[in-house]
């Protein structure tokens, strides 16, 4: 592919989903032209990246969990599973703990996690702000996990 809408390929940056662009392809000594409509860029799956990097699964906090913890509304991601021997397990994270922040960003949905973790490389350390219920009270702690 050499050109889009008769402009160099790099000029597609800044185009929006739904825009129609003309592609010009050089193939077998011929120039082929076709018009396509741009789609949304697919977002990385946050649940898959949590599992791959840290060995944990999570879901958005549910209303009943928020009420049980004394919150007016759900916040964070509730950890639903921890892989034995994975980075999350070794850091002491358990089912029922709540991830409030990933790095310096508050997270409430898995798509947010996907966007944040898509750039994380194996061996990189990531800070999690975690909330856990302990002996009838809430304890907030910072956990550093190394991505695998």
C-alpha positions as CSV (number, residue, x, y, z in Angstrom):
1,X,0.0,0.0,0.0
2,X,1.6,3.3,-1.0
3,X,-1.1,5.9,-0.7
4,X,-4.5,6.5,0.9
5,X,-6.9,9.0,-0.6
6,X,-4.0,9.8,-3.0
7,X,-1.8,10.9,0.0
8,X,1.2,9.1,1.6
9,X,0.2,6.3,4.0
10,X,1.2,8.1,7.1
11,X,-1.5,10.8,6.5
12,X,-4.1,8.3,7.8
13,X,-3.2,9.4,11.3
14,X,-5.9,11.7,12.6
15,X,-8.7,10.1,10.4
16,X,-11.8,9.0,12.2
17,X,-13.8,5.8,12.2
18,X,-16.5,6.0,9.6
19,X,-14.4,8.1,7.2
20,X,-14.1,6.7,3.7
21,X,-10.6,6.7,2.1
22,X,-9.4,5.7,-1.3
23,X,-6.6,3.1,-1.2
24,X,-4.2,2.8,-4.1
25,X,-2.2,-0.4,-4.3
26,X,0.6,-1.4,-6.6
27,X,0.3,-5.1,-7.4
28,X,1.8,-7.1,-10.2
29,X,2.8,-3.9,-12.1
30,X,-0.8,-2.6,-11.9
31,X,-2.3,0.1,-9.7
32,X,-5.5,-1.0,-8.0
33,X,-7.9,1.5,-6.4
34,X,-10.5,0.8,-3.9
35,X,-12.5,2.8,-1.4
36,X,-12.8,1.5,2.2
37,X,-14.5,2.8,5.4
38,X,-12.3,3.1,8.4
39,X,-13.3,1.1,11.5
40,X,-12.6,1.8,15.2
41,X,-9.1,0.6,16.4
42,X,-9.7,-2.5,18.4
43,X,-9.0,-2.0,22.1
44,X,-6.8,-4.6,23.9
45,X,-8.7,-7.0,26.1
46,X,-8.0,-5.9,29.7
47,X,-8.9,-9.3,31.2
48,X,-6.5,-11.1,29.0
49,X,-3.7,-8.7,29.8
50,X,-4.3,-9.0,33.6
51,X,-4.0,-12.7,33.3
52,X,-1.0,-12.7,31.0
53,X,1.0,-10.1,32.9
54,X,0.0,-10.8,36.5
55,X,-1.9,-14.1,36.8
56,X,-5.1,-12.6,38.0
57,X,-8.7,-12.1,36.8
58,X,-11.0,-9.3,37.7
59,X,-14.3,-7.7,37.0
60,X,-15.9,-4.3,37.6
61,X,-17.0,-4.0,41.2
62,X,-20.7,-4.9,41.6
63,X,-23.3,-2.8,43.5
64,X,-23.6,-5.3,46.3
65,X,-19.8,-5.5,46.8
66,X,-19.7,-1.7,47.0
67,X,-22.5,-1.6,49.6
68,X,-20.9,-4.4,51.7
69,X,-17.6,-2.3,51.8
70,X,-19.5,0.9,52.7
71,X,-19.3,2.7,49.4
72,X,-22.2,4.6,47.8
73,X,-21.2,3.4,44.3
74,X,-19.0,0.8,42.8
75,X,-15.3,1.7,42.2
76,X,-12.3,-0.3,41.0
77,X,-12.0,-3.9,39.8
78,X,-12.7,-6.8,42.1
79,X,-10.2,-9.6,41.8
80,X,-12.1,-12.8,41.0
81,X,-9.2,-15.3,40.6
82,X,-5.5,-15.4,41.4
83,X,-3.1,-17.9,39.6
84,X,-1.0,-19.9,42.1
85,X,2.6,-18.8,41.8
86,X,1.9,-15.9,39.5
87,X,3.0,-12.3,40.2
88,X,-0.3,-11.4,41.9
89,X,-0.1,-14.4,44.2
90,X,3.5,-13.8,45.1
91,X,2.6,-10.2,46.0
92,X,-0.2,-11.4,48.3
93,X,-3.2,-10.4,46.2
94,X,-6.3,-12.6,46.8
95,X,-9.8,-13.1,45.5
96,X,-12.0,-10.2,46.8
97,X,-9.3,-7.6,46.9
98,X,-10.1,-4.5,44.8
99,X,-7.8,-2.8,42.4
100,X,-8.4,1.0,42.6
101,X,-5.5,2.3,40.5
102,X,-3.2,0.9,37.9
103,X,-0.1,3.2,38.0
104,X,-1.6,6.6,38.6
105,X,-4.8,5.9,36.8
106,X,-8.1,5.0,38.4
107,X,-9.7,1.9,36.9
108,X,-13.3,0.8,36.9
109,X,-13.7,-1.1,33.6
110,X,-11.6,-3.8,31.9
111,X,-11.3,-1.7,28.7
112,X,-9.5,0.9,30.8
113,X,-7.1,-1.8,32.0
114,X,-6.6,-3.0,28.4
115,X,-5.5,0.5,27.3
116,X,-3.2,0.9,30.2
117,X,-1.6,-2.5,30.1
118,X,-1.2,-2.7,26.3
119,X,2.2,-0.9,26.5
120,X,3.5,-2.9,29.5
121,X,6.5,-5.1,28.6
122,X,7.7,-8.3,30.3
123,X,9.8,-7.5,33.3
124,X,8.3,-4.0,33.7
125,X,7.1,-3.1,37.2
126,X,3.6,-1.8,37.6
127,X,2.1,-0.2,40.7
128,X,-1.4,-1.3,41.9
129,X,-3.4,0.6,44.5
130,X,-5.3,-2.2,46.2
131,X,-8.1,-2.2,48.8
132,X,-8.8,-5.3,51.0
133,X,-11.1,-6.1,53.9
134,X,-9.0,-7.2,56.9
135,X,-10.5,-8.0,60.4
136,X,-13.6,-5.9,59.7
137,X,-11.9,-2.9,58.4
138,X,-10.6,-1.7,55.0
139,X,-6.9,-1.6,54.3
140,X,-5.4,0.2,51.3
141,X,-2.0,-0.8,50.2
142,X,0.4,-0.3,47.3
143,X,1.6,-3.4,45.5
144,X,4.4,-3.5,42.9
145,X,4.0,-6.3,40.4
146,X,6.5,-7.3,37.8
147,X,4.9,-8.2,34.4
148,X,5.7,-11.5,32.9
